[in-house]
Amino acid sequence: MMDLSTLASISRDDFVSLLGSVYEHSPWVPQGAYASLSKESVNSITSLHKELKSVVDNASDEQKLALINAHPDLAGKAAVAGNLTEESTEEQKRAGLSSLTQEEMDRFTALNQAYKKKFSFVFILAVRNATKQTILSSFEARINHSKQREFEECITQIHKIAWMRLLAMFKPAPTGFLTCHVLDTASGKPADGLRITLKKLSPETNDAETLGEFVTNDDGRLNGPALKGGDFKVGFYEWTFYVGDYFAKECLPTAGTPFLTEVPLRFGIDNPEDHYHVPLLVSPYSYSTYRGS
C-alpha cells in the first residue's frame, strides 16, 4: 500500500495516472480533483474520496451517464472474455461471479439484458463484499425502480466502489478506533464486570483470530479502545459478550435453560479512519445494538 503523503508532491499527470482506475475508465474525475488538491485533502483516504466524489456529484448528467456506462456488466461478456480492468476482475471474483453455474450465468444474462432495455444503462453494484445471492436479490428488486431512482443509485454504488478501491491502494490515516459500552436494561444500569472477547473474522476461510479479552468497568465500558491506529483495519469482527456469567453475578432471574448465555455480535469496519462505537443493550431475554461514534 502507498502512503498518502506521496500525493502531495506528484504532478498532475502522475496523479491522474495513479487514480485513473478508481472511477472506472474515467480519468476526468482525478483530473477535476487535482485542481483543488491541498495538503488537507490528501491527509486521509476519507478526505481524498470526498474530493473525488465532489467532482462526480457536480458533473453533468451526461458525464454521470458516461461514468455509469464505463462499467462492465456483472458476469457479462467482458468478464467471460477476460477483458475487465484488474480492479473489476478482482471485485467480481471475490463475489463469486467468476465461477457461476450455467443456470446462474443465464440468470445474470437475462437480468442484464432486461435492466439495460428498461434503463439504457448498466446495472451497478459494489460487489467486493457481496455474495451471488445478495447481487441477484438487489438486481431483481432494483429492476422495478424508476429510471431516476436507478440513475442515482448507480452513482451511489460507484462512490462505494471508488472508496473500496482507495482502501486497497493507500494506507489509512491512523485515526480510527473501536469502543464498546454494555447496558443492563433489566436493571437500568451499566453492566460492570462483564467479560467480552473480540475476534477478527476471515469470511473466505471461516477462520477467526482472537484479538483481545476485556472486562467492563464500573461504567460498563472498556478501559480504552479495543482497537486503534494501525491495528484498526477494514474487515469483519465479532464481539462475544458472556452475559450468562453476568446475569448470575447480578442474581437476575433466568430460566433453567437460560435464553441467553453468550451474545455473539458480528459487525463490519468500512472506514479505518473513523470511530466505531459498537455497544450492547441486554437483558436476560433480549438484546440490541447500533453503530455509534
Salt bridges, closest charged atoms under 4 A:
GLU24 OE1 - ARG165 NH2 2.83
ASP57 OD2 - LYS53 NZ 2.74
ASP57 OD1 - HIS159 NE2 2.87
ASP73 OD2 - LYS116 NZ 2.79
GLU91 OE2 - ARG128 NH2 3.72
GLU91 OE2 - ARG165 NE 2.79
GLU104 OE1 - LYS132 NZ 3.25
GLU140 OE2 - ARG107 NH2 2.58
GLU150 OE1 - ARG142 NH2 2.88
GLU150 OE2 - HIS145 ND1 2.86
ASP192 OD1 - LYS189 NZ 3.03
ASP192 OD2 - LYS249 NZ 3.83
GLU204 OE2 - ARG94 NH2 3.86
GLU213 OE2 - ARG195 NH1 3.79
ASP219 OD2 - ARG221 NE 2.73
GLU238 OE1 - ARG266 NE 2.65
ASP245 OD2 - ARG195 NH2 3.99
GLU250 OE1 - LYS189 NZ 3.51
GLU250 OE2 - LYS249 NZ 2.57
ASP274 OD2 - ARG291 NH2 3.41
